[in-house]
């Protein structure tokens, strides 16, 4: 039983994507200028037409960006925006938006 648990733990540890290691939030802030027109400067969208991405989990943001780039997730605007992003660019953007406070349901910022 002990060996089975250890084996399961090792499989989970080594199957976790390396992208979780994280990007550079400072670089991501610089790269986020194009994103700000829809998602706001710190990921708080100026309109309900676009989602708030500030304060989301880095792994979720990175996975979403990669899915838009691969075409697994469909949105013509997002696919155009992410088409030229490198792996580092995607990781940096995810790190930046994860590092800023998110919005609460009433639109106010998280403390």
Secondary structure as GFF3:
##gff-version 3
##sequence-region A 1 111
A	DSSP	alpha_helix	2	15	.	.	.	ID=ss1
A	DSSP	three_ten_helix	18	21	.	.	.	ID=ss2
A	DSSP	alpha_helix	25	31	.	.	.	ID=ss3
A	DSSP	alpha_helix	33	39	.	.	.	ID=ss4
A	DSSP	alpha_helix	58	70	.	.	.	ID=ss5
A	DSSP	alpha_helix	76	82	.	.	.	ID=ss6
A	DSSP	alpha_helix	87	99	.	.	.	ID=ss7
###
